[in-house]
Amino acid sequence: MLIAVALLTRTLVSSICLMFGMSQESASSVAMLGMVVAALVMYNRMMKSRRRK
């Protein structure tokens, strides 16, 4: 699930950046950053729920 969220976020951010006229390289860099942030947020949420149980 973590990998799916990261890849979907990367695709979505890359598409949005390209729609707003960014170059392919810049959009890819921003998408990679968004993917890492989404993965970290998702990981933290998964670990919080595991600690509470």
mmCIF entry with sequence, helices, sheets and N, C-alpha, C, O atoms, coordinates in Angstrom:
data_MODEL
# 
_entry.id   MODEL 
# 
_entity.id                         1 
_entity.type                       polymer 
_entity.pdbx_number_of_molecules   1 
# 
_entity_poly.entity_id                      1 
_entity_poly.type                           'polypeptide(L)' 
_entity_poly.nstd_linkage                   no 
_entity_poly.nstd_monomer                   no 
_entity_poly.pdbx_seq_one_letter_code       MLIAVALLTRTLVSSICLMFGMSQESASSVAMLGMVVAALVMYNRMMKSRRRK 
_entity_poly.pdbx_seq_one_letter_code_can   MLIAVALLTRTLVSSICLMFGMSQESASSVAMLGMVVAALVMYNRMMKSRRRK 
_entity_poly.pdbx_strand_id                 A 
# 
loop_
_entity_poly_seq.entity_id 
_entity_poly_seq.num 
_entity_poly_seq.mon_id 
_entity_poly_seq.hetero 
1 1  MET n 
1 2  LEU n 
1 3  ILE n 
1 4  ALA n 
1 5  VAL n 
1 6  ALA n 
1 7  LEU n 
1 8  LEU n 
1 9  THR n 
1 10 ARG n 
1 11 THR n 
1 12 LEU n 
1 13 VAL n 
1 14 SER n 
1 15 SER n 
1 16 ILE n 
1 17 CYS n 
1 18 LEU n 
1 19 MET n 
1 20 PHE n 
1 21 GLY n 
1 22 MET n 
1 23 SER n 
1 24 GLN n 
1 25 GLU n 
1 26 SER n 
1 27 ALA n 
1 28 SER n 
1 29 SER n 
1 30 VAL n 
1 31 ALA n 
1 32 MET n 
1 33 LEU n 
1 34 GLY n 
1 35 MET n 
1 36 VAL n 
1 37 VAL n 
1 38 ALA n 
1 39 ALA n 
1 40 LEU n 
1 41 VAL n 
1 42 MET n 
1 43 TYR n 
1 44 ASN n 
1 45 ARG n 
1 46 MET n 
1 47 MET n 
1 48 LYS n 
1 49 SER n 
1 50 ARG n 
1 51 ARG n 
1 52 ARG n 
1 53 LYS n 
# 
_struct_asym.id          A 
_struct_asym.entity_id   1 
# 
loop_
_struct_conf.conf_type_id 
_struct_conf.id 
_struct_conf.pdbx_PDB_helix_id 
_struct_conf.beg_label_comp_id 
_struct_conf.beg_label_asym_id 
_struct_conf.beg_label_seq_id 
_struct_conf.pdbx_beg_PDB_ins_code 
_struct_conf.end_label_comp_id 
_struct_conf.end_label_asym_id 
_struct_conf.end_label_seq_id 
_struct_conf.pdbx_end_PDB_ins_code 
_struct_conf.beg_auth_comp_id 
_struct_conf.beg_auth_asym_id 
_struct_conf.beg_auth_seq_id 
_struct_conf.end_auth_comp_id 
_struct_conf.end_auth_asym_id 
_struct_conf.end_auth_seq_id 
_struct_conf.pdbx_PDB_helix_class 
_struct_conf.details 
_struct_conf.pdbx_PDB_helix_length 
HELX_P HELX_P1 AA1 LEU A 2  ? MET A 19 ? LEU A 2  MET A 19 1 ? 18 
HELX_P HELX_P2 AA2 GLN A 24 ? ARG A 52 ? GLN A 24 ARG A 52 1 ? 29 
# 
_struct_conf_type.id          HELX_P 
_struct_conf_type.criteria    ? 
_struct_conf_type.reference   ? 
# 
loop_
_atom_site.group_PDB 
_atom_site.id 
_atom_site.type_symbol 
_atom_site.label_atom_id 
_atom_site.label_alt_id 
_atom_site.label_comp_id 
_atom_site.label_asym_id 
_atom_site.label_entity_id 
_atom_site.label_seq_id 
_atom_site.pdbx_PDB_ins_code 
_atom_site.Cartn_x 
_atom_site.Cartn_y 
_atom_site.Cartn_z 
_atom_site.occupancy 
_atom_site.B_iso_or_equiv 
_atom_site.pdbx_formal_charge 
_atom_site.auth_seq_id 
_atom_site.auth_comp_id 
_atom_site.auth_asym_id 
_atom_site.auth_atom_id 
_atom_site.pdbx_PDB_model_num 
ATOM 1   N N  . MET A 1 1  ? 0.825  -1.190 0.000   1.00 0.00 ? 1  MET A N  1 
ATOM 2   C CA . MET A 1 1  ? 0.000  0.000  0.000   1.00 0.00 ? 1  MET A CA 1 
ATOM 3   C C  . MET A 1 1  ? 0.872  1.258  0.000   1.00 0.00 ? 1  MET A C  1 
ATOM 4   O O  . MET A 1 1  ? 0.551  2.253  -0.649  1.00 0.00 ? 1  MET A O  1 
ATOM 5   N N  . LEU A 1 2  ? 1.965  1.191  0.732   1.00 0.00 ? 2  LEU A N  1 
ATOM 6   C CA . LEU A 1 2  ? 2.879  2.326  0.797   1.00 0.00 ? 2  LEU A CA 1 
ATOM 7   C C  . LEU A 1 2  ? 3.470  2.631  -0.577  1.00 0.00 ? 2  LEU A C  1 
ATOM 8   O O  . LEU A 1 2  ? 3.570  3.792  -0.972  1.00 0.00 ? 2  LEU A O  1 
ATOM 9   N N  . ILE A 1 3  ? 3.853  1.602  -1.289  1.00 0.00 ? 3  ILE A N  1 
ATOM 10  C CA . ILE A 1 3  ? 4.431  1.787  -2.627  1.00 0.00 ? 3  ILE A CA 1 
ATOM 11  C C  . ILE A 1 3  ? 3.386  2.335  -3.596  1.00 0.00 ? 3  ILE A C  1 
ATOM 12  O O  . ILE A 1 3  ? 3.691  3.196  -4.420  1.00 0.00 ? 3  ILE A O  1 
ATOM 13  N N  . ALA A 1 4  ? 2.166  1.839  -3.498  1.00 0.00 ? 4  ALA A N  1 
ATOM 14  C CA . ALA A 1 4  ? 1.106  2.311  -4.392  1.00 0.00 ? 4  ALA A CA 1 
ATOM 15  C C  . ALA A 1 4  ? 0.813  3.793  -4.172  1.00 0.00 ? 4  ALA A C  1 
ATOM 16  O O  . ALA A 1 4  ? 0.640  4.545  -5.131  1.00 0.00 ? 4  ALA A O  1 
ATOM 17  N N  . VAL A 1 5  ? 0.757  4.206  -2.913  1.00 0.00 ? 5  VAL A N  1 
ATOM 18  C CA . VAL A 1 5  ? 0.503  5.616  -2.606  1.00 0.00 ? 5  VAL A CA 1 
ATOM 19  C C  . VAL A 1 5  ? 1.635  6.486  -3.132  1.00 0.00 ? 5  VAL A C  1 
ATOM 20  O O  . VAL A 1 5  ? 1.392  7.552  -3.696  1.00 0.00 ? 5  VAL A O  1 
ATOM 21  N N  . ALA A 1 6  ? 2.873  6.034  -2.948  1.00 0.00 ? 6  ALA A N  1 
ATOM 22  C CA . ALA A 1 6  ? 4.021  6.812  -3.415  1.00 0.00 ? 6  ALA A CA 1 
ATOM 23  C C  . ALA A 1 6  ? 4.008  6.959  -4.938  1.00 0.00 ? 6  ALA A C  1 
ATOM 24  O O  . ALA A 1 6  ? 4.243  8.051  -5.455  1.00 0.00 ? 6  ALA A O  1 
ATOM 25  N N  . LEU A 1 7  ? 3.742  5.886  -5.646  1.00 0.00 ? 7  LEU A N  1 
ATOM 26  C CA . LEU A 1 7  ? 3.742  5.952  -7.112  1.00 0.00 ? 7  LEU A CA 1 
ATOM 27  C C  . LEU A 1 7  ? 2.573  6.770  -7.652  1.00 0.00 ? 7  LEU A C  1 
ATOM 28  O O  . LEU A 1 7  ? 2.733  7.517  -8.617  1.00 0.00 ? 7  LEU A O  1 
ATOM 29  N N  . LEU A 1 8  ? 1.407  6.634  -7.042  1.00 0.00 ? 8  LEU A N  1 
ATOM 30  C CA . LEU A 1 8  ? 0.263  7.437  -7.476  1.00 0.00 ? 8  LEU A CA 1 
ATOM 31  C C  . LEU A 1 8  ? 0.500  8.926  -7.221  1.00 0.00 ? 8  LEU A C  1 
ATOM 32  O O  . LEU A 1 8  ? 0.123  9.770  -8.034  1.00 0.00 ? 8  LEU A O  1 
ATOM 33  N N  . THR A 1 9  ? 1.121  9.236  -6.098  1.00 0.00 ? 9  THR A N  1 
ATOM 34  C CA . THR A 1 9  ? 1.447  10.629 -5.797  1.00 0.00 ? 9  THR A CA 1 
ATOM 35  C C  . THR A 1 9  ? 2.435  11.181 -6.808  1.00 0.00 ? 9  THR A C  1 
ATOM 36  O O  . THR A 1 9  ? 2.296  12.316 -7.265  1.00 0.00 ? 9  THR A O  1 
ATOM 37  N N  . ARG A 1 10 ? 3.431  10.384 -7.158  1.00 0.00 ? 10 ARG A N  1 
ATOM 38  C CA . ARG A 1 10 ? 4.429  10.828 -8.138  1.00 0.00 ? 10 ARG A CA 1 
ATOM 39  C C  . ARG A 1 10 ? 3.774  11.110 -9.489  1.00 0.00 ? 10 ARG A C  1 
ATOM 40  O O  . ARG A 1 10 ? 4.069  12.121 -10.127 1.00 0.00 ? 10 ARG A O  1 
ATOM 41  N N  . THR A 1 11 ? 2.897  10.226 -9.918  1.00 0.00 ? 11 THR A N  1 
ATOM 42  C CA . THR A 1 11 ? 2.219  10.406 -11.198 1.00 0.00 ? 11 THR A CA 1 
ATOM 43  C C  . THR A 1 11 ? 1.332  11.644 -11.182 1.00 0.00 ? 11 THR A C  1 
ATOM 44  O O  . THR A 1 11 ? 1.331  12.430 -12.130 1.00 0.00 ? 11 THR A O  1 
ATOM 45  N N  . LEU A 1 12 ? 0.582  11.810 -10.103 1.00 0.00 ? 12 LEU A N  1 
ATOM 46  C CA . LEU A 1 12 ? -0.326 12.950 -9.988  1.00 0.00 ? 12 LEU A CA 1 
ATOM 47  C C  . LEU A 1 12 ? 0.436  14.272 -9.965  1.00 0.00 ? 12 LEU A C  1 
ATOM 48  O O  . LEU A 1 12 ? 0.074  15.207 -10.679 1.00 0.00 ? 12 LEU A O  1 
ATOM 49  N N  . VAL A 1 13 ? 1.480  14.357 -9.155  1.00 0.00 ? 13 VAL A N  1 
ATOM 50  C CA . VAL A 1 13 ? 2.254  15.599 -9.052  1.00 0.00 ? 13 VAL A CA 1 
ATOM 51  C C  . VAL A 1 13 ? 2.947  15.905 -10.374 1.00 0.00 ? 13 VAL A C  1 
ATOM 52  O O  . VAL A 1 13 ? 2.990  17.061 -10.796 1.00 0.00 ? 13 VAL A O  1 
ATOM 53  N N  . SER A 1 14 ? 3.479  14.900 -11.018 1.00 0.00 ? 14 SER A N  1 
ATOM 54  C CA . SER A 1 14 ? 4.148  15.103 -12.306 1.00 0.00 ? 14 SER A CA 1 
ATOM 55  C C  . SER A 1 14 ? 3.160  15.614 -13.355 1.00 0.00 ? 14 SER A C  1 
ATOM 56  O O  . SER A 1 14 ? 3.482  16.523 -14.120 1.00 0.00 ? 14 SER A O  1 
ATOM 57  N N  . SER A 1 15 ? 1.981  15.042 -13.392 1.00 0.00 ? 15 SER A N  1 
ATOM 58  C CA . SER A 1 15 ? 0.967  15.476 -14.365 1.00 0.00 ? 15 SER A CA 1 
ATOM 59  C C  . SER A 1 15 ? 0.531  16.913 -14.112 1.00 0.00 ? 15 SER A C  1 
ATOM 60  O O  . SER A 1 15 ? 0.395  17.703 -15.047 1.00 0.00 ? 15 SER A O  1 
ATOM 61  N N  . ILE A 1 16 ? 0.314  17.245 -12.852 1.00 0.00 ? 16 ILE A N  1 
ATOM 62  C CA . ILE A 1 16 ? -0.101 18.605 -12.516 1.00 0.00 ? 16 ILE A CA 1 
ATOM 63  C C  . ILE A 1 16 ? 0.983  19.611 -12.888 1.00 0.00 ? 16 ILE A C  1 
ATOM 64  O O  . ILE A 1 16 ? 0.691  20.669 -13.446 1.00 0.00 ? 16 ILE A O  1 
ATOM 65  N N  . CYS A 1 17 ? 2.235  19.277 -12.577 1.00 0.00 ? 17 CYS A N  1 
ATOM 66  C CA . CYS A 1 17 ? 3.336  20.188 -12.916 1.00 0.00 ? 17 CYS A CA 1 
ATOM 67  C C  . CYS A 1 17 ? 3.451  20.385 -14.424 1.00 0.00 ? 17 CYS A C  1 
ATOM 68  O O  . CYS A 1 17 ? 3.687  21.501 -14.888 1.00 0.00 ? 17 CYS A O  1 
ATOM 69  N N  . LEU A 1 18 ? 3.286  19.312 -15.185 1.00 0.00 ? 18 LEU A N  1 
ATOM 70  C CA . LEU A 1 18 ? 3.362  19.425 -16.641 1.00 0.00 ? 18 LEU A CA 1 
ATOM 71  C C  . LEU A 1 18 ? 2.196  20.244 -17.194 1.00 0.00 ? 18 LEU A C  1 
ATOM 72  O O  . LEU A 1 18 ? 2.357  20.965 -18.179 1.00 0.00 ? 18 LEU A O  1 
ATOM 73  N N  . MET A 1 19 ? 1.027  20.134 -16.567 1.00 0.00 ? 19 MET A N  1 
ATOM 74  C CA . MET A 1 19 ? -0.127 20.928 -17.006 1.00 0.00 ? 19 MET A CA 1 
ATOM 75  C C  . MET A 1 19 ? 0.127  22.417 -16.808 1.00 0.00 ? 19 MET A C  1 
ATOM 76  O O  . MET A 1 19 ? -0.342 23.239 -17.594 1.00 0.00 ? 19 MET A O  1 
ATOM 77  N N  . PHE A 1 20 ? 0.866  22.763 -15.764 1.00 0.00 ? 20 PHE A N  1 
ATOM 78  C CA . PHE A 1 20 ? 1.152  24.166 -15.489 1.00 0.00 ? 20 PHE A CA 1 
ATOM 79  C C  . PHE A 1 20 ? 2.386  24.676 -16.227 1.00 0.00 ? 20 PHE A C  1 
ATOM 80  O O  . PHE A 1 20 ? 2.828  25.801 -15.991 1.00 0.00 ? 20 PHE A O  1 
ATOM 81  N N  . GLY A 1 21 ? 2.943  23.859 -17.117 1.00 0.00 ? 21 GLY A N  1 
ATOM 82  C CA . GLY A 1 21 ? 3.987  24.332 -18.005 1.00 0.00 ? 21 GLY A CA 1 
ATOM 83  C C  . GLY A 1 21 ? 5.414  24.135 -17.544 1.00 0.00 ? 21 GLY A C  1 
ATOM 84  O O  . GLY A 1 21 ? 6.326  24.747 -18.101 1.00 0.00 ? 21 GLY A O  1 
ATOM 85  N N  . MET A 1 22 ? 5.635  23.305 -16.551 1.00 0.00 ? 22 MET A N  1 
ATOM 86  C CA . MET A 1 22 ? 7.012  23.042 -16.120 1.00 0.00 ? 22 MET A CA 1 
ATOM 87  C C  . MET A 1 22 ? 7.698  22.127 -17.127 1.00 0.00 ? 22 MET A C  1 
ATOM 88  O O  . MET A 1 22 ? 7.040  21.388 -17.860 1.00 0.00 ? 22 MET A O  1 
ATOM 89  N N  . SER A 1 23 ? 9.005  22.185 -17.153 1.00 0.00 ? 23 SER A N  1 
ATOM 90  C CA . SER A 1 23 ? 9.741  21.270 -18.021 1.00 0.00 ? 23 SER A CA 1 
ATOM 91  C C  . SER A 1 23 ? 9.681  19.862 -17.445 1.00 0.00 ? 23 SER A C  1 
ATOM 92  O O  . SER A 1 23 ? 9.370  19.678 -16.268 1.00 0.00 ? 23 SER A O  1 
ATOM 93  N N  . GLN A 1 24 ? 9.978  18.878 -18.272 1.00 0.00 ? 24 GLN A N  1 
ATOM 94  C CA . GLN A 1 24 ? 9.894  17.475 -17.853 1.00 0.00 ? 24 GLN A CA 1 
ATOM 95  C C  . GLN A 1 24 ? 10.848 17.181 -16.695 1.00 0.00 ? 24 GLN A C  1 
ATOM 96  O O  . GLN A 1 24 ? 10.493 16.456 -15.765 1.00 0.00 ? 24 GLN A O  1 
ATOM 97  N N  . GLU A 1 25 ? 12.053 17.741 -16.749 1.00 0.00 ? 25 GLU A N  1 
ATOM 98  C CA . GLU A 1 25 ? 13.044 17.478 -15.694 1.00 0.00 ? 25 GLU A CA 1 
ATOM 99  C C  . GLU A 1 25 ? 12.610 18.087 -14.363 1.00 0.00 ? 25 GLU A C  1 
ATOM 100 O O  . GLU A 1 25 ? 12.727 17.455 -13.313 1.00 0.00 ? 25 GLU A O  1 
ATOM 101 N N  . SER A 1 26 ? 12.111 19.313 -14.417 1.00 0.00 ? 26 SER A N  1 
ATOM 102 C CA . SER A 1 26 ? 11.655 19.975 -13.191 1.00 0.00 ? 26 SER A CA 1 
ATOM 103 C C  . SER A 1 26 ? 10.444 19.264 -12.606 1.00 0.00 ? 26 SER A C  1 
ATOM 104 O O  . SER A 1 26 ? 10.355 19.075 -11.393 1.00 0.00 ? 26 SER A O  1 
ATOM 105 N N  . ALA A 1 27 ? 9.525  18.876 -13.454 1.00 0.00 ? 27 ALA A N  1 
ATOM 106 C CA . ALA A 1 27 ? 8.325  18.165 -12.987 1.00 0.00 ? 27 ALA A CA 1 
ATOM 107 C C  . ALA A 1 27 ? 8.704  16.832 -12.357 1.00 0.00 ? 27 ALA A C  1 
ATOM 108 O O  . ALA A 1 27 ? 8.107  16.418 -11.363 1.00 0.00 ? 27 ALA A O  1 
ATOM 109 N N  . SER A 1 28 ? 9.682  16.168 -12.928 1.00 0.00 ? 28 SER A N  1 
ATOM 110 C CA . SER A 1 28 ? 10.131 14.893 -12.380 1.00 0.00 ? 28 SER A CA 1 
ATOM 111 C C  . SER A 1 28 ? 10.766 15.078 -11.001 1.00 0.00 ? 28 SER A C  1 
ATOM 112 O O  . SER A 1 28 ? 10.554 14.263 -10.103 1.00 0.00 ? 28 SER A O  1 
ATOM 113 N N  . SER A 1 29 ? 11.541 16.144 -10.837 1.00 0.00 ? 29 SER A N  1 
ATOM 114 C CA . SER A 1 29 ? 12.174 16.419 -9.543  1.00 0.00 ? 29 SER A CA 1 
ATOM 115 C C  . SER A 1 29 ? 11.137 16.748 -8.475  1.00 0.00 ? 29 SER A C  1 
ATOM 116 O O  . SER A 1 29 ? 11.220 16.250 -7.353  1.00 0.00 ? 29 SER A O  1 
ATOM 117 N N  . VAL A 1 30 ? 10.171 17.577 -8.817  1.00 0.00 ? 30 VAL A N  1 
ATOM 118 C CA . VAL A 1 30 ? 9.111  17.933 -7.867  1.00 0.00 ? 30 VAL A CA 1 
ATOM 119 C C  . VAL A 1 30 ? 8.285  16.700 -7.534  1.00 0.00 ? 30 VAL A C  1 
ATOM 120 O O  . VAL A 1 30 ? 7.895  16.511 -6.382  1.00 0.00 ? 30 VAL A O  1 
ATOM 121 N N  . ALA A 1 31 ? 8.012  15.858 -8.528  1.00 0.00 ? 31 ALA A N  1 
ATOM 122 C CA . ALA A 1 31 ? 7.232  14.644 -8.299  1.00 0.00 ? 31 ALA A CA 1 
ATOM 123 C C  . ALA A 1 31 ? 7.978  13.680 -7.382  1.00 0.00 ? 31 ALA A C  1 
ATOM 124 O O  . ALA A 1 31 ? 7.364  13.022 -6.543  1.00 0.00 ? 31 ALA A O  1 
ATOM 125 N N  . MET A 1 32 ? 9.284  13.595 -7.536  1.00 0.00 ? 32 MET A N  1 
ATOM 126 C CA . MET A 1 32 ? 10.076 12.717 -6.672  1.00 0.00 ? 32 MET A CA 1 
ATOM 127 C C  . MET A 1 32 ? 10.024 13.209 -5.224  1.00 0.00 ? 32 MET A C  1 
ATOM 128 O O  . MET A 1 32 ? 9.910  12.410 -4.295  1.00 0.00 ? 32 MET A O  1 
ATOM 129 N N  . LEU A 1 33 ? 10.107 14.513 -5.042  1.00 0.00 ? 33 LEU A N  1 
ATOM 130 C CA . LEU A 1 33 ? 10.017 15.097 -3.708  1.00 0.00 ? 33 LEU A CA 1 
ATOM 131 C C  . LEU A 1 33 ? 8.632  14.828 -3.104  1.00 0.00 ? 33 LEU A C  1 
ATOM 132 O O  . LEU A 1 33 ? 8.523  14.468 -1.932  1.00 0.00 ? 33 LEU A O  1 
ATOM 133 N N  . GLY A 1 34 ? 7.598  15.002 -3.892  1.00 0.00 ? 34 GLY A N  1 
ATOM 134 C CA . GLY A 1 34 ? 6.247  14.713 -3.429  1.00 0.00 ? 34 GLY A CA 1 
ATOM 135 C C  . GLY A 1 34 ? 6.060  13.248 -3.075  1.00 0.00 ? 34 GLY A C  1 
ATOM 136 O O  . GLY A 1 34 ? 5.357  12.918 -2.120  1.00 0.00 ? 34 GLY A O  1 
ATOM 137 N N  . MET A 1 35 ? 6.685  12.374 -3.841  1.00 0.00 ? 35 MET A N  1 
ATOM 138 C CA . MET A 1 35 ? 6.591  10.947 -3.579  1.00 0.00 ? 35 MET A CA 1 
ATOM 139 C C  . MET A 1 35 ? 7.235  10.605 -2.235  1.00 0.00 ? 35 MET A C  1 
ATOM 140 O O  . MET A 1 35 ? 6.681  9.820  -1.465  1.00 0.00 ? 35 MET A O  1 
ATOM 141 N N  . VAL A 1 36 ? 8.386  11.183 -1.954  1.00 0.00 ? 36 VAL A N  1 
ATOM 142 C CA . VAL A 1 36 ? 9.075  10.918 -0.688  1.00 0.00 ? 36 VAL A CA 1 
ATOM 143 C C  . VAL A 1 36 ? 8.243  11.433 0.486   1.00 0.00 ? 36 VAL A C  1 
ATOM 144 O O  . VAL A 1 36 ? 8.101  10.748 1.499   1.00 0.00 ? 36 VAL A O  1 
ATOM 145 N N  . VAL A 1 37 ? 7.698  12.631 0.349   1.00 0.00 ? 37 VAL A N  1 
ATOM 146 C CA . VAL A 1 37 ? 6.879  13.205 1.419   1.00 0.00 ? 37 VAL A CA 1 
ATOM 147 C C  . VAL A 1 37 ? 5.643  12.331 1.662   1.00 0.00 ? 37 VAL A C  1 
ATOM 148 O O  . VAL A 1 37 ? 5.304  12.046 2.810   1.00 0.00 ? 37 VAL A O  1 
ATOM 149 N N  . ALA A 1 38 ? 4.978  11.910 0.601   1.00 0.00 ? 38 ALA A N  1 
ATOM 150 C CA . ALA A 1 38 ? 3.789  11.064 0.746   1.00 0.00 ? 38 ALA A CA 1 
ATOM 151 C C  . ALA A 1 38 ? 4.134  9.731  1.404   1.00 0.00 ? 38 ALA A C  1 
ATOM 152 O O  . ALA A 1 38 ? 3.374  9.230  2.232   1.00 0.00 ? 38 ALA A O  1 
ATOM 153 N N  . ALA A 1 39 ? 5.272  9.162  1.039   1.00 0.00 ? 39 ALA A N  1 
ATOM 154 C CA . ALA A 1 39 ? 5.692  7.892  1.637   1.00 0.00 ? 39 ALA A CA 1 
ATOM 155 C C  . ALA A 1 39 ? 5.980  8.064  3.124   1.00 0.00 ? 39 ALA A C  1 
ATOM 156 O O  . ALA A 1 39 ? 5.603  7.210  3.926   1.00 0.00 ? 39 ALA A O  1 
ATOM 157 N N  . LEU A 1 40 ? 6.636  9.144  3.500   1.00 0.00 ? 40 LEU A N  1 
ATOM 158 C CA . LEU A 1 40 ? 6.926  9.384  4.914   1.00 0.00 ? 40 LEU A CA 1 
ATOM 159 C C  . LEU A 1 40 ? 5.653  9.594  5.721   1.00 0.00 ? 40 LEU A C  1 
ATOM 160 O O  . LEU A 1 40 ? 5.519  9.055  6.820   1.00 0.00 ? 40 LEU A O  1 
ATOM 161 N N  . VAL A 1 41 ? 4.718  10.372 5.187   1.00 0.00 ? 41 VAL A N  1 
ATOM 162 C CA . VAL A 1 41 ? 3.455  10.611 5.886   1.00 0.00 ? 41 VAL A CA 1 
ATOM 163 C C  . VAL A 1 41 ? 2.694  9.300  6.046   1.00 0.00 ? 41 VAL A C  1 
ATOM 164 O O  . VAL A 1 41 ? 2.166  9.013  7.120   1.00 0.00 ? 41 VAL A O  1 
ATOM 165 N N  . MET A 1 42 ? 2.637  8.513  4.990   1.00 0.00 ? 42 MET A N  1 
ATOM 166 C CA . MET A 1 42 ? 1.915  7.240  5.045   1.00 0.00 ? 42 MET A CA 1 
ATOM 167 C C  . MET A 1 42 ? 2.580  6.284  6.035   1.00 0.00 ? 42 MET A C  1 
ATOM 168 O O  . MET A 1 42 ? 1.889  5.596  6.786   1.00 0.00 ? 42 MET A O  1 
ATOM 169 N N  . TYR A 1 43 ? 3.891  6.236  6.042   1.00 0.00 ? 43 TYR A N  1 
ATOM 170 C CA . TYR A 1 43 ? 4.625  5.369  6.968   1.00 0.00 ? 43 TYR A CA 1 
ATOM 171 C C  . TYR A 1 43 ? 4.357  5.779  8.415   1.00 0.00 ? 43 TYR A C  1 
ATOM 172 O O  . TYR A 1 43 ? 4.129  4.926  9.272   1.00 0.00 ? 43 TYR A O  1 
ATOM 173 N N  . ASN A 1 44 ? 4.383  7.089  8.685   1.00 0.00 ? 44 ASN A N  1 
ATOM 174 C CA . ASN A 1 44 ? 4.120  7.564  10.046  1.00 0.00 ? 44 ASN A CA 1 
ATOM 175 C C  . ASN A 1 44 ? 2.707  7.207  10.497  1.00 0.00 ? 44 ASN A C  1 
ATOM 176 O O  . ASN A 1 44 ? 2.507  6.822  11.649  1.00 0.00 ? 44 ASN A O  1 
ATOM 177 N N  . ARG A 1 45 ? 1.739  7.328  9.617   1.00 0.00 ? 45 ARG A N  1 
ATOM 178 C CA . ARG A 1 45 ? 0.358  6.969  9.971   1.00 0.00 ? 45 ARG A CA 1 
ATOM 179 C C  . ARG A 1 45 ? 0.223  5.481  10.233  1.00 0.00 ? 45 ARG A C  1 
ATOM 180 O O  . ARG A 1 45 ? -0.501 5.070  11.139  1.00 0.00 ? 45 ARG A O  1 
ATOM 181 N N  . MET A 1 46 ? 0.917  4.673  9.444   1.00 0.00 ? 46 MET A N  1 
ATOM 182 C CA . MET A 1 46 ? 0.860  3.229  9.649   1.00 0.00 ? 46 MET A CA 1 
ATOM 183 C C  . MET A 1 46 ? 1.503  2.847  10.986  1.00 0.00 ? 46 MET A C  1 
ATOM 184 O O  . MET A 1 46 ? 0.992  1.973  11.685  1.00 0.00 ? 46 MET A O  1 
ATOM 185 N N  . MET A 1 47 ? 2.595  3.479  11.342  1.00 0.00 ? 47 MET A N  1 
ATOM 186 C CA . MET A 1 47 ? 3.283  3.169  12.592  1.00 0.00 ? 47 MET A CA 1 
ATOM 187 C C  . MET A 1 47 ? 2.505  3.674  13.808  1.00 0.00 ? 47 MET A C  1 
ATOM 188 O O  . MET A 1 47 ? 2.538  3.035  14.860  1.00 0.00 ? 47 MET A O  1 
ATOM 189 N N  . LYS A 1 48 ? 1.806  4.806  13.688  1.00 0.00 ? 48 LYS A N  1 
ATOM 190 C CA . LYS A 1 48 ? 0.985  5.309  14.792  1.00 0.00 ? 48 LYS A CA 1 
ATOM 191 C C  . LYS A 1 48 ? -0.106 4.318  15.144  1.00 0.00 ? 48 LYS A C  1 
ATOM 192 O O  . LYS A 1 48 ? -0.332 4.031  16.319  1.00 0.00 ? 48 LYS A O  1 
ATOM 193 N N  . SER A 1 49 ? -0.781 3.798  14.139  1.00 0.00 ? 49 SER A N  1 
ATOM 194 C CA . SER A 1 49 ? -1.869 2.864  14.404  1.00 0.00 ? 49 SER A CA 1 
ATOM 195 C C  . SER A 1 49 ? -1.326 1.557  14.986  1.00 0.00 ? 49 SER A C  1 
ATOM 196 O O  . SER A 1 49 ? -2.009 0.910  15.780  1.00 0.00 ? 49 SER A O  1 
ATOM 197 N N  . ARG A 1 50 ? -0.133 1.166  14.610  1.00 0.00 ? 50 ARG A N  1 
ATOM 198 C CA . ARG A 1 50 ? 0.453  -0.064 15.133  1.00 0.00 ? 50 ARG A CA 1 
ATOM 199 C C  . ARG A 1 50 ? 0.859  0.128  16.595  1.00 0.00 ? 50 ARG A C  1 
ATOM 200 O O  . ARG A 1 50 ? 0.717  -0.801 17.390  1.00 0.00 ? 50 ARG A O  1 
ATOM 201 N N  . ARG A 1 51 ? 1.355  1.297  16.964  1.00 0.00 ? 51 ARG A N  1 
ATOM 202 C CA . ARG A 1 51 ? 1.767  1.559  18.338  1.00 0.00 ? 51 ARG A CA 1 
ATOM 203 C C  . ARG A 1 51 ? 0.589  1.611  19.294  1.00 0.00 ? 51 ARG A C  1 
ATOM 204 O O  . ARG A 1 51 ? 0.723  1.233  20.458  1.00 0.00 ? 51 ARG A O  1 
ATOM 205 N N  . ARG A 1 52 ? -0.555 2.071  18.826  1.00 0.00 ? 52 ARG A N  1 
ATOM 206 C CA . ARG A 1 52 ? -1.731 2.221  19.688  1.00 0.00 ? 52 ARG A CA 1 
ATOM 207 C C  . ARG A 1 52 ? -2.341 0.880  20.070  1.00 0.00 ? 52 ARG A C  1 
ATOM 208 O O  . ARG A 1 52 ? -2.969 0.772  21.123  1.00 0.00 ? 52 ARG A O  1 
ATOM 209 N N  . LYS A 1 53 ? -2.173 -0.127 19.252  1.00 0.00 ? 53 LYS A N  1 
ATOM 210 C CA . LYS A 1 53 ? -2.812 -1.428 19.503  1.00 0.00 ? 53 LYS A CA 1 
ATOM 211 C C  . LYS A 1 53 ? -2.167 -2.184 20.628  1.00 0.00 ? 53 LYS A C  1 
ATOM 212 O O  . LYS A 1 53 ? -2.596 -3.291 20.953  1.00 0.00 ? 53 LYS A O  1 
# 
